[in-house]
Amino acid sequence: MTGRRATVCHARHTVGTLSENPPGSLYFSYNAHWLASGGFAVSLSLPMEQGESPQEAAGFFEGLLPEGAVRQRIARRVGVSSDDVFGLLLAIGGDCAGALSIVSEDDAEGDGTEQPTVLDGQSLLTLARSGGRNVSVLPDHPQRFSLAGAHEKQPVVFDGKHYWLSGRQHPSTHILKFETVPRVCMAEFLANRLAEAIGLPVVEVEFVTLEDQVPMLRIRRFDRMTDSGGGVVRLHQEDLLQAMGLPSILKYQREGGPSLATLAELLRRHAGSPVPTINRLRDWQIFNCLVGNWDGHAKNLAVFYPHRQSAPELAPFYDLVAIEFLNRLSPGSWSRDMALAVGSAYTPERITRQAWQAFADVLRIPQRPTMMRLAELAESLPHLAQRVAANFVEQHGHSTLLERFTETVQRRCRQVLNSVF
């Protein structure tokens, strides 16, 4: 029996064919014209050197889909089993992370006449109040997007004032993230601003308060750009788990996923500027430990290809969340194990000087500058956290909660300074 097939597109160009044979497997083969015209590789795990030969591709394409309860909810809505990766890609692969769209072979050509649907204020409020789960407010717009991750997200086209729902012919420009647990929007916004304050490249995030103080985050997509005619262009990207061809269930090191050493080697081999890239990876993990972002895993790191550039770059950092701050508000709600070990240690209180030295060794960078950078950030972050918190209070209030945030950062930094230096 012949398995299902789909066309993988970039804009109006056919990149290749995704096929399923036997059922449950995923194979990708490049289109001959795409190869001849010098198109980009779909993934570092799917090299173009293989030509038109089918390549096992489950890791990359499954990684385009949401995870966990979000996937189950979407699967129920579109009438597909949550285990049916191919069926879900056909149902919601019109606007994925990165440059690609997955469509049925019959729909591959398209006629370019699809009109975007306005997301009005009341529908947006209803969606936000439900934490992104109540998509019944969009009855005439079947879901045609796919974003990886375990949190509720809504891709939209945003022009600075109005929102539209995205689709294959109308790439999203922003991602809306909703309050799925109390204060998570605040915790992500503050961590993002604090990372920006120390010079880390981060996605552009805005904290938005809707009617009745319902919060959400509006995140500008780094994998989109505007061309000279005002059109939105998709830029190619993939998270590091996809780049290794691994499934989403392996995003945590302790559960069999890649280590920082493995991720660093991948970046060193492929990034256009390896030295600054590894230094940014170093600072990201130091920041995670000092701020208490325990969920910095392999799918929260990505590479992308700037316009007309063949070598990938480490993407701006995203999904930074001050989880230790959330634990202070609701004690014991979140695991305190780091997603990626420092040395061989996962629990923050067990990360010793020797662990940080081992961290430098696995990244293949000198120990002394690494320790100096750790000390520098541990000493500067408490002051920067106070500045970030003061700016938030000025714009949004919540002064008491913000004191808890600054205290959390101060405690984390003091603990590291006392135990390591």
C-alpha positions as CSV (number, residue, x, y, z in Angstrom):
1,M,0.0,0.0,0.0
2,T,1.3,3.4,-0.9
3,G,1.7,5.7,2.0
4,R,0.7,9.4,2.3
5,R,2.7,12.1,0.6
6,A,2.9,15.9,1.1
7,T,4.7,18.7,-0.5
8,V,7.2,20.8,1.4
9,C,7.2,24.4,0.1
10,H,9.1,27.6,0.6
11,A,6.9,30.5,-0.6
12,R,5.7,29.2,-4.0
13,H,8.7,27.0,-4.5
14,T,8.7,23.2,-4.0
15,V,11.5,22.1,-1.7
16,G,10.8,18.4,-1.7
17,T,8.4,15.6,-0.8
18,L,7.5,14.2,2.6
19,S,6.4,10.6,2.4
20,E,5.2,8.0,4.8
21,N,6.0,4.4,3.9
22,P,5.6,2.3,6.0
23,P,2.9,4.0,8.1
24,G,4.4,6.0,11.0
25,S,7.7,6.6,9.3
26,L,8.7,9.9,7.7
27,Y,11.1,10.3,4.7
28,F,12.0,13.5,2.9
29,S,13.5,13.8,-0.6
30,Y,14.6,17.0,-2.2
31,N,13.0,18.3,-5.4
32,A,15.4,18.2,-8.4
33,H,14.7,21.8,-9.4
34,W,15.3,22.9,-5.8
35,L,18.7,21.2,-5.8
36,A,19.6,22.7,-9.2
37,S,18.6,26.2,-8.2
38,G,20.8,26.3,-5.1
39,G,18.0,26.2,-2.5
40,F,18.9,25.8,1.2
41,A,19.0,22.5,3.1
42,V,15.9,21.7,5.1
43,S,18.0,20.7,8.1
44,L,21.6,20.1,9.1
45,S,20.3,16.5,9.6
46,L,19.0,16.4,6.0
47,P,22.0,17.3,3.8
48,M,21.5,18.3,0.2
49,E,24.5,16.1,-0.8
50,Q,22.0,13.1,-0.6
51,G,20.4,14.6,-3.7
52,E,16.9,13.2,-4.5
53,S,17.4,10.1,-2.4
54,P,14.8,9.7,0.5
55,Q,16.3,10.5,3.9
56,E,14.8,9.5,7.3
57,A,13.3,12.8,8.5
58,A,11.1,12.1,11.6
59,G,13.3,14.1,13.9
60,F,13.1,17.3,12.0
61,F,9.5,17.3,10.9
62,E,8.1,16.0,14.2
63,G,10.0,18.8,15.8
64,L,7.8,21.3,14.0
65,L,4.7,20.2,16.0
66,P,3.5,21.3,19.4
67,E,4.1,18.9,22.4
68,G,2.0,17.4,25.2
69,A,-1.4,18.7,26.1
70,V,-1.2,21.4,23.4
71,R,-0.7,18.8,20.7
72,Q,-3.6,16.7,22.1
73,R,-6.0,19.7,22.1
74,I,-5.1,20.6,18.5
75,A,-5.4,17.0,17.4
76,R,-8.9,16.8,18.8
77,R,-9.8,20.0,17.0
78,V,-8.6,18.9,13.6
79,G,-9.8,15.3,14.0
80,V,-6.4,13.6,13.9
81,S,-4.7,11.3,16.4
82,S,-2.1,13.1,18.5
83,D,0.3,10.3,17.6
84,D,-0.3,10.8,13.8
85,V,2.6,13.1,13.0
86,F,2.0,13.0,9.3
87,G,-1.7,13.8,9.7
88,L,-1.0,16.7,12.0
89,L,1.6,18.1,9.6
90,L,-0.9,18.0,6.8
91,A,-3.6,19.6,9.1
92,I,-1.6,22.4,10.7
93,G,1.7,22.7,8.7
94,G,0.7,25.8,6.7
95,D,2.7,28.3,8.8
96,C,5.5,26.6,10.7
97,A,8.5,27.9,12.6
98,G,11.1,28.8,10.0
99,A,10.7,28.9,6.2
100,L,8.7,25.8,5.3
101,S,5.0,25.0,4.7
102,I,3.8,21.4,4.6
103,V,0.7,21.0,2.3
104,S,-1.0,18.2,0.5
105,E,0.1,17.5,-3.0
106,D,-3.2,18.8,-4.3
107,D,-2.8,22.1,-2.5
108,A,0.9,22.7,-3.4
109,E,0.3,25.2,-6.2
110,G,-2.2,27.4,-4.4
111,D,-3.9,30.3,-6.2
112,G,-2.6,33.2,-4.0
113,T,-6.1,34.4,-3.3
114,E,-6.4,33.4,0.4
115,Q,-7.4,36.5,2.4
116,P,-6.3,36.9,6.0
117,T,-8.9,36.7,8.8
118,V,-9.0,39.6,11.3
119,L,-8.6,38.6,15.0
120,D,-10.9,41.2,16.6
121,G,-10.4,42.5,20.1
122,Q,-13.2,40.5,21.8
123,S,-11.9,37.2,20.3
124,L,-8.4,38.0,21.3
125,L,-9.6,38.7,24.9
126,T,-11.6,35.5,25.0
127,L,-8.5,33.6,23.7
128,A,-6.2,35.2,26.3
129,R,-8.6,34.6,29.2
130,S,-8.7,30.9,28.4
131,G,-4.8,30.8,28.3
132,G,-5.0,30.2,24.5
133,R,-7.2,27.1,24.8
134,N,-10.6,28.5,23.7
135,V,-10.2,28.5,20.0
136,S,-13.9,28.3,19.5
137,V,-13.8,32.0,19.0
138,L,-12.3,31.2,15.6
139,P,-15.0,28.9,14.2
140,D,-14.5,29.8,10.5
141,H,-10.7,29.6,10.6
142,P,-9.4,26.0,10.9
143,Q,-6.0,25.9,12.6
144,R,-3.3,26.0,9.9
145,F,-0.2,26.8,11.9
146,S,2.3,24.8,13.9
147,L,4.6,25.9,16.6
148,A,6.8,23.6,18.6
149,G,6.7,23.6,22.4
150,A,4.5,22.7,25.3
151,H,2.9,26.1,25.8
152,E,-0.2,27.7,24.2
153,K,0.8,30.1,21.4
154,Q,-1.0,31.9,18.7
155,P,0.9,33.1,15.6
156,V,-0.5,36.3,14.1
157,V,0.2,39.0,11.6
158,F,0.5,42.2,13.5
159,D,0.9,45.6,11.9
160,G,1.4,47.7,15.0
161,K,-2.4,48.0,15.6
162,H,-4.4,45.2,14.2
163,Y,-4.1,41.4,14.3
164,W,-4.8,38.9,11.6
165,L,-4.6,35.1,11.6
166,S,-1.7,33.7,9.7
167,G,-1.6,31.0,7.0
168,R,0.5,29.6,4.3
169,Q,0.1,32.7,2.1
170,H,0.2,35.1,5.0
171,P,3.2,34.3,7.3
172,S,2.9,35.3,10.9
173,T,5.0,38.2,12.1
174,H,4.4,37.7,15.8
175,I,3.6,35.1,18.4
176,L,1.2,35.6,21.2
177,K,1.8,33.7,24.4
178,F,-0.8,33.5,27.1
179,E,-1.0,33.1,30.9
180,T,-1.2,29.3,31.1
181,V,0.0,29.4,34.7
182,P,-0.1,32.5,37.1
183,R,2.6,35.1,36.4
184,V,4.3,33.1,33.7
185,C,4.1,36.0,31.2
186,M,5.7,38.3,33.8
187,A,8.4,35.7,34.5
188,E,9.3,35.4,30.9
189,F,9.2,39.1,30.1
190,L,11.5,39.9,33.1
191,A,14.0,37.2,32.2
192,N,14.0,38.4,28.6
193,R,14.7,42.0,29.6
194,L,17.4,40.9,32.1
195,A,19.1,38.8,29.5
196,E,19.0,41.8,27.1
197,A,20.6,44.0,29.8
198,I,23.7,41.8,29.9
199,G,24.0,41.9,26.2
200,L,22.5,38.5,25.2
201,P,20.7,38.6,21.8
202,V,17.1,37.9,22.6
203,V,13.8,38.0,20.7
204,E,11.8,41.2,21.0
205,V,9.1,40.7,23.6
206,E,6.3,43.0,24.8
207,F,4.2,42.6,27.9
208,V,0.6,43.5,26.9
209,T,-2.3,43.9,29.3
210,L,-5.7,43.5,27.8
211,E,-9.1,44.3,29.4
212,D,-9.5,43.3,33.1
213,Q,-5.7,43.1,33.4
214,V,-5.5,39.9,31.4
215,P,-1.8,39.6,30.4
216,M,-0.1,38.2,27.3
217,L,3.2,38.4,25.6
218,R,3.6,39.7,22.0
219,I,6.9,38.3,20.5
220,R,8.3,39.5,17.2
221,R,9.5,36.4,15.2
222,F,13.2,36.4,14.4
223,D,12.5,34.0,11.5
224,R,10.6,36.7,9.5
225,M,11.7,39.8,7.7
226,T,10.0,42.5,5.6
227,D,11.1,42.8,2.0
228,S,11.4,46.0,0.0
229,G,7.8,45.7,-1.1
230,G,6.5,45.4,2.4
231,G,5.9,41.7,2.1
232,V,6.8,39.2,4.9
233,V,9.5,36.7,4.1
234,R,10.1,33.5,6.0
235,L,13.6,32.9,7.1
236,H,14.9,29.3,7.6
237,Q,15.5,28.1,11.1
238,E,15.6,24.9,13.2
239,D,16.1,24.2,16.8
240,L,19.2,22.2,17.7
241,L,17.3,19.0,18.4
242,Q,15.9,19.2,14.9
243,A,19.4,19.9,13.6
244,M,20.6,16.7,15.1
245,G,17.6,14.7,13.7
246,L,16.3,13.9,17.2
247,P,12.7,13.7,18.4
248,S,11.2,16.2,20.9
249,I,11.1,13.7,23.7
250,L,14.9,13.9,23.9
251,K,15.1,17.7,24.7
252,Y,16.3,17.0,28.3
253,Q,19.8,15.8,28.8
254,R,18.8,13.6,31.8
255,E,16.3,11.8,29.6
256,G,18.8,10.9,26.9
257,G,19.0,14.2,25.1
258,P,22.2,16.0,24.0
259,S,24.6,17.6,26.4
260,L,26.1,21.1,26.2
261,A,29.3,19.5,24.8
262,T,27.3,17.9,22.0
263,L,25.4,21.1,21.2
264,A,28.6,23.2,21.3
265,E,30.3,20.8,18.8
266,L,27.3,21.1,16.4
267,L,27.6,24.9,16.5
268,R,31.3,24.8,16.2
269,R,31.1,22.7,13.0
270,H,28.3,24.7,11.3
271,A,28.0,28.3,12.6
272,G,29.5,31.0,10.4
273,S,31.3,32.6,13.5
274,P,32.1,29.8,15.9
275,V,34.0,31.7,18.6
276,P,31.4,34.3,19.4
277,T,28.7,31.7,19.0
278,I,30.2,29.5,21.7
279,N,30.7,32.5,23.9
280,R,27.0,33.3,23.6
281,L,26.1,29.7,24.5
282,R,28.4,30.0,27.5
283,D,26.7,33.2,28.7
284,W,23.2,31.7,28.1
285,Q,23.9,28.8,30.4
286,I,25.5,31.1,33.1
287,F,22.4,33.4,32.8
288,N,20.1,30.4,33.2
289,C,21.8,29.3,36.4
290,L,22.0,32.8,37.9
291,V,18.4,33.7,37.2
292,G,16.8,30.4,37.8
293,N,15.7,29.4,34.3
294,W,15.8,25.7,34.9
295,D,14.1,24.8,31.6
296,G,16.8,25.9,29.1
297,H,16.8,22.7,26.9
298,A,18.0,21.8,23.4
299,K,14.7,22.9,21.8
300,N,15.2,26.4,23.3
301,L,18.3,26.8,21.2
302,A,18.1,27.3,17.4
303,V,20.1,28.3,14.4
304,F,18.7,30.4,11.6
305,Y,19.9,31.6,8.2
306,P,19.9,35.4,7.7
307,H,18.6,36.5,4.3
308,R,21.0,35.5,1.5
309,Q,23.5,33.9,4.0
310,S,24.4,30.3,3.6
311,A,26.0,29.6,7.0
312,P,23.7,29.5,10.0
313,E,23.9,31.7,13.1
314,L,22.8,31.0,16.6
315,A,19.3,32.4,16.8
316,P,18.3,35.1,19.4
317,F,17.5,33.4,22.7
318,Y,13.8,32.8,23.4
319,D,11.6,31.1,26.0
320,L,13.7,32.5,28.8
321,V,11.6,32.1,32.0
322,A,12.5,33.1,35.6
323,I,11.3,29.8,37.0
324,E,12.8,30.2,40.4
325,F,10.8,33.4,40.7
326,L,7.6,31.4,39.9
327,N,8.7,28.8,42.6
328,R,8.9,31.6,45.1
329,L,5.3,32.7,44.3
330,S,4.0,29.1,44.3
331,P,6.6,26.9,46.2
332,G,7.4,23.5,44.8
333,S,5.5,24.1,41.5
334,W,8.4,23.6,39.2
335,S,11.4,21.3,39.0
336,R,14.7,22.9,40.1
337,D,16.9,20.6,38.0
338,M,18.6,22.3,35.1
339,A,17.7,20.9,31.7
340,L,21.4,20.9,30.7
341,A,24.0,20.0,33.2
342,V,26.9,22.2,34.3
343,G,29.7,19.8,34.4
344,S,27.8,16.7,35.7
345,A,25.6,18.7,38.1
346,Y,21.9,19.5,37.5
347,T,20.8,20.8,40.9
348,P,21.9,24.4,41.3
349,E,23.2,24.0,44.9
350,R,25.5,21.2,43.7
351,I,27.2,23.3,41.0
352,T,30.6,23.8,42.4
353,R,33.7,25.6,41.1
354,Q,34.9,22.3,39.7
355,A,31.6,21.9,37.8
356,W,32.0,25.3,36.2
357,Q,35.6,24.4,35.2
358,A,34.3,21.2,33.7
359,F,31.6,23.3,31.9
360,A,34.4,25.4,30.3
361,D,36.2,22.2,29.3
362,V,33.2,20.6,27.6
363,L,32.7,23.9,25.6
364,R,36.4,23.7,24.7
365,I,37.0,27.3,26.0
366,P,39.6,28.5,28.6
367,Q,38.6,28.1,32.2
368,R,39.9,31.4,33.5
369,P,37.8,33.7,31.2
370,T,34.8,31.5,31.9
371,M,35.2,31.9,35.7
372,M,35.7,35.7,35.3
373,R,32.5,35.9,33.2
374,L,30.6,33.9,35.8
375,A,31.8,36.3,38.6
376,E,31.1,39.4,36.5
377,L,27.5,38.4,35.8
378,A,26.8,37.2,39.3
379,E,27.9,40.6,40.6
380,S,26.1,42.7,38.1
381,L,22.8,40.9,37.7
382,P,21.2,41.9,41.0
383,H,21.6,45.6,40.2
384,L,20.3,45.1,36.7
385,A,17.3,43.1,38.0
386,Q,16.4,46.1,40.2
387,R,16.5,48.3,37.1
388,V,14.4,45.9,35.0
389,A,11.9,45.6,37.9
390,A,11.6,49.3,38.4
391,N,10.9,49.8,34.7
392,F,8.2,47.1,34.9
393,V,6.6,48.7,37.9
394,E,6.6,52.1,36.2
395,Q,4.7,50.7,33.2
396,H,2.6,47.9,34.7
397,G,2.6,48.0,38.5
398,H,2.9,44.8,40.7
399,S,5.6,46.3,43.0
400,T,5.3,43.6,45.7
401,L,5.8,40.8,43.1
402,L,8.7,42.6,41.6
403,E,10.4,42.7,44.9
404,R,10.2,38.9,44.9
405,F,11.8,38.8,41.5
406,T,14.8,41.0,42.5
407,E,15.2,39.0,45.8
408,T,15.3,35.8,43.8
409,V,18.0,37.0,41.5
410,Q,20.0,38.3,44.4
411,R,19.8,35.0,46.2
412,R,20.8,33.0,43.2
413,C,23.8,35.3,42.5
414,R,24.9,35.3,46.1
415,Q,24.7,31.5,46.3
416,V,26.9,31.2,43.3
417,L,29.5,33.7,44.5
418,N,29.6,32.1,47.9
419,S,30.0,28.5,46.7
420,V,32.3,29.1,43.7
421,F,34.6,32.0,44.7
